[in-house]
Amino acid sequence: MKSKIKIQTKPQTKGLKKETDSSNAKKIKIRIIGVGGGGGNIISELSKKLKDFSVQKVDFVAVNTDNQALNSLPKTVKTFSFGSNITKGLGTGRNYEIGEKAAREDIERIKDLFKEDRDLYIFVSSLGGGTGTGATPVLVKIAEEMGLNSIGIFTLPFSFEGKKKMDAALKSLEKIKESMNAFMVLPNEKIFSIAKEDISFADSLNLLNSRLSESLEGLLRTIYIPGLINIDWADIKTIIEGRNKTAYLNFTKAKSTTSVEEITKELLKSPVLECGFENADNVMFNVESDKNLSLQMLSLISEKISDLSPNAKIIFGLVQNPKIKNEIKITIFATSLEGTKEEKVKKTKKQLRKKEKEIEKIEEEVEIRKSALEIKEEEMKNKEKEEGEESIYEIPAYLRKNKK
């Protein structure tokens, strides 16, 4: 059965093509692609929570070998079926090798996913199963060969799902990340750090999706909403430029009276991401608040970010939103180079040389201080000796001889 992308949303009217001046500067188009059953379910939830961003700017596409799973998705998600000659539209039976084979069979059709002139593609997949684990490396490789900008969001299985499933997920991830500009990993195991003990399994997954959707919404707002200090698409491309970068994306909101320590603790330590924010190479953070936000708070937040990533290039944005009262919203997006072994060795050597120079400087300072102390001690000894000799002559002559 030959299938194609089915648009499940209402057709656009001519009036929608007319945009205001402020939106003309924000014509960036993004496609979020969920691969496999897990990826499809995740973007299904995201499409509901990110409904404020119109289909003109952001669209969601579920890609799968299982037609039944695709038909169960909401109308906010477009669908794309592949590999029908192999799977007959019935899925892969959790066999990732079949998922990979199905994708390779339909490479020319899959290219249609990337021919609609999108500025950024965000791939979402749950690794460790069948279609997502096998097909995602094929899809992202096609995107790379077509010169497209891409970010990946991938979940890893729970430890109780077994070593075999985890090994398959990690093997797939190794293939995937070589073709991505940047990627982030959300181990399902992290759910235990944010969920209550009595929470249901379904609710715990929704909690993870909620965290992810908040962060993605923050990124989309950064891209699409003009600011007093504006972050544009060129800035985003600077953050993701290159290949094989680990990414950190997080969002937080708080009352304006909340301390900077509390805000930055929440912002810079995501409970769901595998990789942390520390030592990022490129950092972008965007602040949304009312006009009463103090310069001091902005400065302190920036200092906290700089302290954790002192060598990073930092891009800062500020949006003054009159609808936000006594509240601050912050989105942070950072990347660091994972790179090849040679790149890692080069980076490590550079860091070691820097440390060696710092140590040499400290040793020089210690030596200088030591020399100064020795000189001071020598002067004190000479002074004491001189004072001792002078005191002899203060003794009467008839006693001086005995004193000597």
C-alpha positions as CSV (number, residue, x, y, z in Angstrom):
1,M,0.0,0.0,0.0
2,K,1.5,3.3,-1.0
3,S,1.2,6.0,1.6
4,K,2.0,9.6,1.9
5,I,2.1,12.3,4.5
6,K,-1.5,13.0,5.5
7,I,-2.2,16.4,6.8
8,Q,-4.8,16.0,9.6
9,T,-5.4,19.7,10.2
10,K,-7.8,22.1,8.6
11,P,-6.7,23.7,5.3
12,Q,-5.1,27.1,5.5
13,T,-7.0,30.1,4.2
14,K,-5.6,32.9,2.1
15,G,-5.9,35.3,5.0
16,L,-3.5,33.3,7.1
17,K,-0.7,34.1,4.7
18,K,-0.7,37.8,5.8
19,E,1.5,38.3,8.8
20,T,2.4,41.3,10.9
21,D,5.7,43.0,10.7
22,S,6.9,41.4,13.9
23,S,6.1,37.9,12.6
24,N,7.8,38.5,9.3
25,A,11.1,38.5,11.1
26,K,10.1,35.1,12.5
27,K,9.4,33.0,9.5
28,I,11.4,30.0,10.8
29,K,9.7,26.7,10.0
30,I,10.2,23.7,12.2
31,R,9.2,20.0,11.7
32,I,9.1,17.7,14.8
33,I,9.3,14.1,13.7
34,G,8.4,11.2,16.0
35,V,9.9,7.9,14.8
36,G,8.3,4.6,15.9
37,G,5.5,4.0,18.4
38,G,7.2,5.7,21.3
39,G,8.3,8.7,19.3
40,G,4.8,9.0,17.9
41,N,3.2,9.0,21.3
42,I,5.6,11.6,22.6
43,I,5.0,14.1,19.8
44,S,1.3,13.4,20.0
45,E,1.3,14.8,23.6
46,L,3.7,17.6,22.5
47,S,1.3,18.7,19.7
48,K,-1.5,19.2,22.2
49,K,0.6,21.2,24.6
50,L,2.3,23.3,21.9
51,K,-0.9,24.1,20.1
52,D,-0.2,27.9,20.4
53,F,2.3,27.5,17.6
54,S,0.4,27.3,14.4
55,V,0.9,24.7,11.7
56,Q,2.5,27.5,9.6
57,K,5.5,27.5,11.9
58,V,5.7,24.1,13.6
59,D,4.2,20.8,12.3
60,F,4.4,17.3,13.8
61,V,4.9,14.1,11.8
62,A,4.7,10.6,13.1
63,V,6.7,8.1,11.1
64,N,6.0,4.4,11.6
65,T,5.7,0.9,10.1
66,D,2.6,0.3,12.1
67,N,-0.5,1.7,10.4
68,Q,-2.8,1.0,13.3
69,A,-0.6,3.0,15.6
70,L,-0.6,5.9,13.2
71,N,-4.4,5.8,12.8
72,S,-4.8,6.2,16.6
73,L,-2.9,9.5,16.7
74,P,-4.8,12.9,17.1
75,K,-5.5,15.2,14.1
76,T,-2.8,17.6,15.3
77,V,-0.2,15.0,14.0
78,K,0.5,14.2,10.3
79,T,1.3,10.6,9.6
80,F,3.8,8.8,7.3
81,S,3.9,5.1,6.9
82,F,6.9,3.2,5.4
83,G,8.3,-0.3,4.9
84,S,4.9,-1.8,3.9
85,N,6.5,-4.4,1.6
86,I,8.3,-5.9,4.6
87,T,6.0,-5.3,7.5
88,K,2.6,-5.2,5.6
89,G,1.7,-2.2,7.8
90,L,1.8,-4.4,11.0
91,G,4.9,-3.1,12.7
92,T,8.3,-4.7,13.4
93,G,7.4,-6.9,16.4
94,R,10.0,-5.0,18.4
95,N,12.8,-6.2,16.1
96,Y,15.0,-3.2,15.4
97,E,16.8,-5.0,12.5
98,I,13.4,-5.1,10.6
99,G,12.9,-1.4,11.4
100,E,16.3,-0.6,9.8
101,K,15.6,-2.8,6.8
102,A,12.1,-1.2,6.3
103,A,13.6,2.3,6.4
104,R,16.4,1.4,3.9
105,E,13.8,-0.1,1.5
106,D,11.9,3.2,1.4
107,I,14.8,5.8,1.4
108,E,13.5,7.6,-1.7
109,R,10.1,8.0,-0.2
110,I,11.4,9.0,3.2
111,K,13.3,11.9,1.5
112,D,9.8,13.4,0.9
113,L,9.8,14.2,4.6
114,F,12.6,16.7,4.1
115,K,11.5,18.4,0.9
116,E,9.2,21.0,2.4
117,D,11.8,23.6,3.1
118,R,12.0,23.5,6.9
119,D,14.7,25.4,8.7
120,L,15.0,22.9,11.6
121,Y,14.1,19.2,12.1
122,I,13.6,17.9,15.6
123,F,13.7,14.1,15.8
124,V,12.1,12.3,18.7
125,S,12.4,8.6,19.3
126,S,12.2,6.0,22.2
127,L,15.2,3.8,21.7
128,G,15.4,0.1,22.6
129,G,12.3,-1.2,20.7
130,G,11.8,-1.9,17.1
131,T,10.9,0.8,14.5
132,G,12.4,3.8,16.3
133,T,15.7,2.0,17.2
134,G,16.2,0.6,13.7
135,A,14.8,3.4,11.5
136,T,16.0,6.6,13.3
137,P,19.7,6.2,12.3
138,V,18.6,5.9,8.7
139,L,16.3,9.0,8.8
140,V,18.9,11.2,10.5
141,K,21.6,10.1,8.0
142,I,19.3,11.1,5.1
143,A,18.8,14.5,6.8
144,E,22.5,15.0,7.2
145,E,23.2,14.1,3.5
146,M,20.6,16.7,2.5
147,G,22.4,19.3,4.6
148,L,19.6,19.9,7.0
149,N,19.7,21.4,10.5
150,S,18.7,18.8,13.1
151,I,18.3,18.3,16.9
152,G,17.5,14.9,18.4
153,I,15.6,14.0,21.6
154,F,15.9,10.4,22.6
155,T,14.7,8.3,25.5
156,L,16.5,5.2,26.9
157,P,14.6,2.2,28.3
158,F,14.2,1.5,32.0
159,S,16.8,-0.7,33.6
160,F,14.2,-3.3,34.5
161,E,13.5,-3.8,30.8
162,G,16.8,-5.7,30.5
163,K,20.3,-5.4,29.3
164,K,19.5,-6.6,25.8
165,K,17.1,-3.7,25.2
166,M,19.5,-1.1,26.6
167,D,22.4,-2.4,24.5
168,A,20.2,-2.1,21.4
169,A,19.3,1.5,22.4
170,L,22.9,2.5,23.0
171,K,24.1,0.9,19.8
172,S,21.4,2.9,17.9
173,L,22.3,6.1,19.7
174,E,26.0,5.7,18.6
175,K,24.9,5.7,15.0
176,I,22.4,8.5,15.4
177,K,24.5,11.1,17.0
178,E,27.1,11.1,14.3
179,S,24.5,12.6,11.9
180,M,23.0,15.1,14.3
181,N,23.9,18.7,14.9
182,A,22.9,18.3,18.6
183,F,21.1,15.7,20.6
184,M,19.8,15.2,24.1
185,V,19.1,11.9,26.0
186,L,16.3,11.4,28.5
187,P,16.7,8.1,30.3
188,N,13.3,6.8,31.4
189,E,15.1,5.9,34.7
190,K,15.1,9.7,35.5
191,I,11.4,9.5,36.0
192,F,12.0,8.1,39.5
193,S,13.7,11.4,40.5
194,I,10.6,13.5,39.6
195,A,7.7,11.2,40.3
196,K,5.9,10.4,43.6
197,E,6.0,6.9,44.8
198,D,2.3,6.3,44.3
199,I,2.1,7.7,40.8
200,S,0.9,5.4,38.0
201,F,3.1,4.4,35.1
202,A,1.1,6.3,32.5
203,D,1.1,9.4,34.7
204,S,4.9,9.2,35.2
205,L,5.4,9.1,31.4
206,N,3.1,12.1,31.1
207,L,5.2,13.9,33.7
208,L,8.3,13.3,31.6
209,N,6.5,14.5,28.4
210,S,5.3,17.6,30.3
211,R,8.9,18.5,31.3
212,L,10.0,18.0,27.7
213,S,7.1,20.1,26.3
214,E,7.8,23.0,28.7
215,S,11.4,23.1,27.5
216,L,10.5,22.9,23.8
217,E,7.9,25.6,24.3
218,G,10.5,27.8,25.8
219,L,12.8,27.2,22.8
220,L,10.0,27.9,20.4
221,R,9.0,31.1,22.2
222,T,12.7,32.2,22.1
223,I,12.7,31.6,18.3
224,Y,9.3,33.2,17.5
225,I,8.7,36.0,20.0
226,P,10.6,39.2,19.3
227,G,12.4,40.7,22.3
228,L,13.9,43.9,23.6
229,I,17.2,42.0,23.2
230,N,16.3,39.6,20.4
231,I,17.6,36.1,19.8
232,D,17.3,35.3,16.1
233,W,17.7,32.2,14.0
234,A,21.3,32.9,13.3
235,D,22.0,32.7,17.0
236,I,20.2,29.3,17.2
237,K,22.3,28.1,14.3
238,T,25.5,29.2,16.1
239,I,24.5,27.1,19.1
240,I,23.9,23.9,17.0
241,E,26.6,24.4,14.4
242,G,28.7,21.3,13.8
243,R,28.0,17.7,14.4
244,N,27.7,15.2,17.3
245,K,27.0,17.8,20.0
246,T,25.4,17.0,23.3
247,A,22.6,19.4,24.1
248,Y,21.1,20.8,27.3
249,L,17.6,22.3,27.1
250,N,15.7,23.4,30.2
251,F,13.0,25.8,31.2
252,T,12.0,27.3,34.6
253,K,9.5,29.9,35.8
254,A,9.4,31.6,39.2
255,K,8.1,34.6,41.1
256,S,10.1,37.8,40.7
257,T,10.8,37.7,44.4
258,T,12.4,34.2,44.2
259,S,16.1,34.2,45.0
260,V,18.6,33.9,42.1
261,E,20.1,30.8,43.8
262,E,16.7,29.0,43.7
263,I,16.1,30.1,40.1
264,T,19.5,29.0,38.8
265,K,19.4,25.8,40.7
266,E,16.2,24.8,38.9
267,L,17.5,26.1,35.6
268,L,21.0,24.6,35.5
269,K,20.2,21.2,36.9
270,S,17.6,19.3,34.9
271,P,16.4,16.2,36.6
272,V,15.5,14.4,33.4
273,L,18.5,14.9,31.1
274,E,21.5,12.6,31.0
275,C,24.1,15.3,30.2
276,G,24.4,18.3,32.4
277,F,25.0,21.9,31.7
278,E,28.6,22.1,33.0
279,N,31.4,23.1,30.6
280,A,29.1,23.9,27.7
281,D,30.8,25.5,24.6
282,N,27.8,27.6,23.5
283,V,25.0,28.9,25.7
284,M,21.8,30.7,24.8
285,F,19.4,31.9,27.5
286,N,16.2,33.9,27.1
287,V,14.4,35.7,29.9
288,E,10.7,36.7,29.7
289,S,9.3,39.0,32.3
290,D,7.5,42.3,32.9
291,K,9.3,45.7,32.7
292,N,10.1,45.6,36.4
293,L,12.7,43.0,36.2
294,S,15.9,44.4,37.8
295,L,19.3,44.6,36.0
296,Q,20.9,43.2,39.1
297,M,18.9,39.9,38.8
298,L,19.8,39.6,35.2
299,S,23.4,40.1,36.0
300,L,23.4,37.6,38.8
301,I,21.7,34.9,36.7
302,S,24.3,35.5,33.9
303,E,27.1,35.3,36.5
304,K,25.8,31.9,37.7
305,I,25.7,30.6,34.1
306,S,29.3,31.9,33.4
307,D,30.6,30.3,36.6
308,L,29.5,26.8,35.4
309,S,30.7,27.3,31.9
310,P,33.5,29.8,32.0
311,N,34.7,29.2,28.5
312,A,31.3,29.2,26.7
313,K,30.1,31.7,24.2
314,I,27.0,33.1,25.8
315,I,24.0,34.6,23.8
316,F,21.4,36.5,25.9
317,G,17.9,37.5,25.1
318,L,15.2,39.5,26.9
319,V,11.5,39.7,26.2
320,Q,9.3,42.2,28.1
321,N,5.9,40.7,28.2
322,P,3.1,42.9,29.8
323,K,1.0,39.7,30.3
324,I,3.5,38.4,32.7
325,K,3.0,39.9,36.2
326,N,5.6,39.5,38.9
327,E,7.0,36.4,37.3
328,I,10.1,35.4,35.4
329,K,10.4,32.7,32.7
330,I,13.8,31.5,31.6
331,T,14.8,29.1,28.8
332,I,18.4,27.9,28.4
333,F,19.8,26.0,25.5
334,A,23.4,24.9,25.5
335,T,25.6,22.5,23.5
336,S,29.0,21.0,24.0
337,L,31.1,19.0,21.6
338,E,31.0,15.3,22.0
339,G,33.0,14.8,18.8
340,T,35.4,12.1,17.7
341,K,38.1,10.6,19.9
342,E,40.7,12.8,18.3
343,E,38.5,15.9,19.0
344,K,38.1,14.8,22.6
345,V,41.8,14.2,23.0
346,K,42.5,17.6,21.5
347,K,40.0,19.3,23.8
348,T,41.4,17.4,26.9
349,K,45.0,18.4,26.0
350,K,43.9,22.0,25.6
351,Q,42.3,21.9,29.1
352,L,45.4,20.3,30.5
353,R,47.7,22.9,29.1
354,K,45.5,25.6,30.5
355,K,45.6,23.9,33.9
356,E,49.4,23.6,33.7
357,K,49.7,27.3,33.0
358,E,47.5,28.0,36.0
359,I,49.7,25.8,38.2
360,E,52.9,27.4,36.8
361,K,51.4,30.8,37.6
362,I,50.5,29.8,41.1
363,E,54.0,28.3,41.6
364,E,55.6,31.5,40.4
365,E,53.5,33.5,42.8
366,V,54.4,31.1,45.7
367,E,58.1,31.4,44.8
368,I,57.8,35.2,44.7
369,R,56.1,35.2,48.1
370,K,58.6,32.7,49.4
371,S,61.6,34.9,48.2
372,A,60.0,37.9,49.7
373,L,59.5,36.1,53.0
374,E,63.1,34.9,53.0
375,I,64.3,38.4,52.3
376,K,62.1,39.7,55.1
377,E,63.4,37.1,57.5
378,E,67.0,37.9,56.6
379,E,66.4,41.6,57.2
380,M,64.9,40.8,60.6
381,K,67.9,38.7,61.5
382,N,70.4,41.4,60.5
383,K,68.4,44.0,62.3
384,E,68.3,41.8,65.5
385,K,72.1,41.3,65.1
386,E,72.7,45.0,64.7
387,E,70.5,45.9,67.7
388,G,72.4,43.3,69.8
389,E,75.7,44.7,68.9
390,E,74.6,48.3,69.6
391,S,73.1,47.2,73.0
392,I,76.6,46.1,74.1
393,Y,77.9,49.7,74.0
394,E,75.0,50.8,76.2
395,I,76.6,48.7,79.0
396,P,79.1,50.5,81.3
397,A,82.7,50.0,80.3
398,Y,83.7,48.1,83.5
399,L,80.9,45.5,82.7
400,R,81.3,45.4,78.9
401,K,84.3,43.1,79.1
402,N,82.5,40.5,81.2
403,K,79.5,40.8,78.9
404,K,81.6,40.0,75.9
